[in-house]
């Protein structure tokens, strides 16, 4: 076979003369390409999400309403334990003063057990107080959030410990160690109450007005402590 290709006609290469593929060779305009469109869609979705999630300024009126709503929740959850510790103090003072009748004494263990439960995590209001209250994070809200923590301590630490001491002393009247501990808890209840009220005062100063008052009780003095 000869390697002489002289018999073949030499035809200049002309791309325009080439037949079009059945699949087509036309290229999409750059901004119509699928990967460009997909990327733009993703960027648009992210941008919308960011705009929606951006923090919006809180007006003074909105902040006041939010903090008052929080205080209302705290007061609602605090009420049961506040009543319970006050009742326990009253029972203790009557017992020390020998003013409880035999029928009264028969009811005391049941009453004190109920009081203990009211200030423990077994109580639904206490659970709500410690888990279900969200304070709006503003300058005033920081004080209200700290007040919430102080109230939690007042209930689950000092009030509960006081009631347990009173339960013990009802059956062990002369236990000096428990009496001293009860006296300490009494002073702590007063101190922690002052702290909680001070936090509310600081929140009031931020607004220049009086928020709803925290209903944390001032308890009667315990005899002999």
Wavefront OBJ file of the C-alpha trace (Angstrom):
o trace
v 0.000 0.000 0.000
v 1.348 3.359 -1.039
v 1.935 6.172 1.422
v 1.424 8.752 -1.283
v -1.587 10.886 -0.476
v -1.197 13.168 -3.442
v -4.363 11.819 -5.011
v -6.455 13.170 -2.181
v -7.886 16.660 -2.463
v -6.636 19.042 0.179
v -9.582 20.880 1.701
v -8.978 23.729 4.161
v -10.519 23.110 7.628
v -13.660 25.180 8.128
v -15.428 24.732 11.536
v -18.597 26.331 10.124
v -18.856 23.547 7.612
v -18.901 20.819 10.297
v -22.301 19.182 10.924
v -24.022 19.897 14.181
v -24.049 17.039 16.700
v -27.368 15.462 17.460
v -26.719 16.436 21.100
v -26.090 20.075 20.174
v -22.947 22.047 20.835
v -24.553 25.413 21.640
v -23.301 26.599 25.038
v -25.673 28.259 27.556
v -25.105 31.901 28.315
v -22.963 31.998 31.533
v -25.732 33.223 33.829
v -28.096 30.505 32.604
v -25.799 27.644 33.400
v -27.328 25.239 36.015
v -24.501 25.519 38.523
v -24.682 29.332 38.412
v -28.442 29.291 38.983
v -28.092 26.807 41.852
v -25.384 28.891 43.517
v -27.452 32.057 43.197
v -30.456 30.324 44.751
v -28.382 29.156 47.721
v -26.885 32.623 48.234
v -30.366 34.167 48.095
v -31.754 31.724 50.678
v -28.832 32.350 53.044
v -29.185 36.130 52.629
v -32.902 35.985 53.439
v -32.207 33.842 56.519
v -29.605 36.266 57.784
v -31.913 39.240 57.330
v -34.766 37.468 59.120
v -32.489 36.453 62.028
v -30.928 39.864 62.542
v -31.721 41.262 66.013
v -34.222 44.065 65.953
v -34.060 47.016 68.328
v -36.333 46.654 71.358
v -38.320 49.733 72.289
v -38.553 50.843 75.916
v -42.257 49.989 75.984
v -41.572 46.473 74.684
v -38.765 45.984 77.203
v -40.914 47.157 80.117
v -43.769 44.871 79.058
v -41.391 41.919 78.730
v -39.766 42.440 82.142
v -43.152 42.913 83.824
v -44.351 39.677 82.243
v -41.286 37.912 83.650
v -41.871 39.318 87.142
v -45.484 38.176 86.941
v -44.283 34.653 86.126
v -41.796 34.730 88.997
v -44.462 35.900 91.438
v -46.815 33.160 90.285
v -44.208 30.435 90.749
v -42.968 31.923 94.028
v -46.382 32.189 95.706
v -46.750 28.564 96.812
v -43.385 28.352 98.551
v -43.775 31.842 100.013
v -47.010 30.697 101.682
v -45.405 27.419 102.782
v -42.354 28.909 104.507
v -44.519 31.552 106.187
v -46.835 28.807 107.456
v -43.879 26.783 108.757
v -42.505 29.807 110.620
v -45.937 30.433 112.136
v -46.241 26.802 113.248
v -42.762 26.911 114.791
v -43.521 30.056 116.780
v -46.800 28.594 118.061
v -45.016 25.416 119.097
v -42.237 27.295 120.912
v -44.861 29.418 122.672
v -46.789 26.251 123.635
v -49.910 27.514 121.876
v -50.654 24.451 119.757
v -53.536 22.265 120.884
v -53.381 18.488 120.676
v -55.537 18.514 117.534
v -53.271 21.197 116.017
v -50.182 19.107 116.730
v -51.759 16.113 115.018
v -52.011 18.132 111.792
v -48.539 19.664 111.932
v -46.579 16.775 110.313
v -48.932 16.768 107.327
v -48.763 20.558 106.985
v -44.977 20.660 107.197
v -44.607 17.850 104.653
v -46.759 19.848 102.261
v -44.690 22.958 102.961
v -41.482 21.084 102.227
v -42.833 19.829 98.903
v -43.946 23.350 97.933
v -40.353 24.606 98.135
v -38.692 21.589 96.501
v -38.104 20.613 92.900
v -41.021 18.176 93.271
v -43.272 21.235 93.068
v -44.496 22.186 89.593
v -44.178 25.952 90.271
v -40.568 25.511 91.404
v -39.834 23.417 88.322
v -41.373 26.103 86.120
v -39.395 28.821 87.891
v -36.091 27.062 87.325
v -36.722 25.780 83.791
v -39.434 27.678 81.955
v -38.733 31.383 82.422
v -36.756 33.177 79.716
v -35.690 36.743 80.488
v -35.247 39.151 77.583
v -31.548 39.969 77.387
v -31.506 43.755 77.642
v -29.746 46.080 80.077
v -32.710 45.902 82.462
v -33.185 42.212 81.696
v -29.750 41.389 83.080
v -30.893 42.648 86.494
v -34.175 40.742 86.270
v -32.326 37.577 85.259
v -30.072 37.892 88.300
v -33.158 38.520 90.449
v -34.630 35.278 89.105
v -31.509 33.364 90.148
v -31.644 34.920 93.633
v -35.310 33.959 94.037
v -34.490 30.390 92.997
v -31.837 30.295 95.735
v -34.268 31.768 98.286
v -36.755 28.985 97.572
v -34.714 25.860 96.932
v -31.933 26.545 99.416
v -32.916 28.745 102.345
v -36.687 28.267 102.486
v -36.460 24.515 101.985
v -33.681 24.146 104.565
v -35.684 26.194 107.093
v -38.754 24.006 106.704
v -36.682 20.848 107.126
v -35.166 22.273 110.321
v -38.635 23.080 111.661
v -39.797 19.544 110.856
v -36.895 18.137 112.830
v -37.342 20.497 115.752
v -41.013 19.638 116.036
v -39.870 16.228 117.291
v -36.511 17.276 118.783
v -37.268 20.576 120.521
v -33.953 21.101 122.275
v -31.516 20.236 119.488
v -29.155 23.199 119.755
v -27.331 22.531 116.471
v -30.554 22.529 114.462
v -31.778 25.672 116.235
v -28.552 27.460 115.278
v -28.877 26.268 111.697
v -32.473 27.444 111.581
v -31.398 30.855 112.870
v -28.788 31.039 110.119
v -31.354 30.172 107.455
v -33.698 32.819 108.841
v -31.006 35.470 108.418
v -30.175 34.174 104.942
v -33.793 34.391 103.877
v -33.825 38.056 104.852
v -30.468 38.771 103.179
v -31.337 37.002 99.931
v -34.710 38.757 99.849
v -32.903 42.102 100.054
v -30.634 41.081 97.178
v -33.604 40.170 94.984
v -35.345 43.467 95.687
v -32.100 45.353 94.996
v -31.864 43.745 91.566
v -35.359 44.966 90.793
v -34.436 48.477 91.941
v -31.530 48.454 89.475
v -33.882 47.415 86.676
v -36.240 50.228 87.664
v -33.393 52.731 87.349
v -32.710 51.603 83.794
v -36.282 52.504 82.851
v -36.783 55.408 85.223
v -40.025 53.866 86.438
v -41.380 51.225 88.813
v -41.805 47.742 87.411
v -44.318 45.342 88.933
v -43.148 44.535 92.449
v -41.540 41.237 93.322
v -43.740 39.516 95.918
v -41.096 37.889 98.069
v -42.273 37.955 101.687
v -40.671 39.370 104.784
v -40.933 36.498 107.253
v -41.724 36.698 110.975
v -38.851 36.329 113.441
v -38.450 32.829 114.812
v -38.613 32.605 118.574
v -35.461 31.419 120.293
v -33.138 31.653 117.275
l 1 2 3 4 5 6 7 8 9 10 11 12 13 14 15 16 17 18 19 20 21 22 23 24 25 26 27 28 29 30 31 32 33 34 35 36 37 38 39 40 41 42 43 44 45 46 47 48 49 50 51 52 53 54 55 56 57 58 59 60 61 62 63 64 65 66 67 68 69 70 71 72 73 74 75 76 77 78 79 80 81 82 83 84 85 86 87 88 89 90 91 92 93 94 95 96 97 98 99 100 101 102 103 104 105 106 107 108 109 110 111 112 113 114 115 116 117 118 119 120 121 122 123 124 125 126 127 128 129 130 131 132 133 134 135 136 137 138 139 140 141 142 143 144 145 146 147 148 149 150 151 152 153 154 155 156 157 158 159 160 161 162 163 164 165 166 167 168 169 170 171 172 173 174 175 176 177 178 179 180 181 182 183 184 185 186 187 188 189 190 191 192 193 194 195 196 197 198 199 200 201 202 203 204 205 206 207 208 209 210 211 212 213 214 215 216 217 218 219 220 221 222 223 224 225
